[in-house]
Amino acid sequence: MSRPSGTNIALGVWTTLVFVFLFAPIIVIAIYSFNGGRLLTAWDGFSLEPFTAIVERPTVRHTVAVSLQTAVIAALLASALGTLAGMAMARFPGRWTGPFTLLLLLVSVTPEIVDGIALLPWFVTLGQDWSLLPFNNGYVRLVIGHSLFATAVVTYIVRARLVGLDASLEEASADLYARPVATFFKVTLPLVGPAVLAGGLLAFTLSLDNTVISSFINVSGTTSWPVYVLSSVRSGLKPEIAAVSTILLVFTLLVLGLVARVLKRSGSSVTDTMAVA
């Protein structure tokens, strides 16, 4: 067995330093989430009080609830729209596919600050000028804003899944005089189910930490957790912010792990899915 060269050792050390640089702040936040002090930056002994504050303090509890509710609804909406769009692109391609793919790419690469600036006057126009009252609701605004990018992600994943599947089962169902709706629910949907689930979970995590768009379109009474954290920077970060952030981090990692497991069991991988998309 040959000894590793100096280049390989240097690359290994450099890689280790890069990972330490990237993940050290996360580890620090996780440690300081047990800080018993008044401010996050001043350590005052070990305490579980920051975690109990999630339940005891109405503001923290409300902002976390807003984020979770918005993420669930946005994930469901993105899953429904993305599934239909992905199926259309994979099974009914045509001249429209190119422009639609370009539209999805535009949604994917547009900076969130541009989306936020564009959505704010649009919602004001719909809700106040045109008297479409639902667009004055903070939850409606957040769900629409969060589901834009998430829908594109679900579309990519579902399309990638269907492109890798033979359409013979769907054709056989049609040959047996099954209605299109029956074919969709009994044949197509079970085939793309893992991709839909994976896309929905990704949409949930993307919505959960959306800060830029939320800060532009949120209204009083529907402040999400990321916006609350951003506004707390001015007055000083408190330990309960680190506690909630740690919980959301662990939850997000579990969701992403579930996504990878679902894709693996369906015969795909995250790398393969993104490559086909």
Secondary structure as GFF3:
##gff-version 3
##sequence-region A 1 277
A	DSSP	alpha_helix	6	32	.	.	.	ID=ss1
A	DSSP	alpha_helix	49	56	.	.	.	ID=ss2
A	DSSP	alpha_helix	58	91	.	.	.	ID=ss3
A	DSSP	alpha_helix	97	109	.	.	.	ID=ss4
A	DSSP	alpha_helix	112	124	.	.	.	ID=ss5
A	DSSP	pi_helix	125	129	.	.	.	ID=ss6
A	DSSP	three_ten_helix	133	136	.	.	.	ID=ss7
A	DSSP	alpha_helix	138	163	.	.	.	ID=ss8
A	DSSP	alpha_helix	168	175	.	.	.	ID=ss9
A	DSSP	alpha_helix	180	183	.	.	.	ID=ss10
A	DSSP	pi_helix	184	188	.	.	.	ID=ss11
A	DSSP	alpha_helix	189	208	.	.	.	ID=ss12
A	DSSP	alpha_helix	212	217	.	.	.	ID=ss13
A	DSSP	alpha_helix	225	232	.	.	.	ID=ss14
A	DSSP	alpha_helix	239	265	.	.	.	ID=ss15
A	DSSP	alpha_helix	270	276	.	.	.	ID=ss16
###
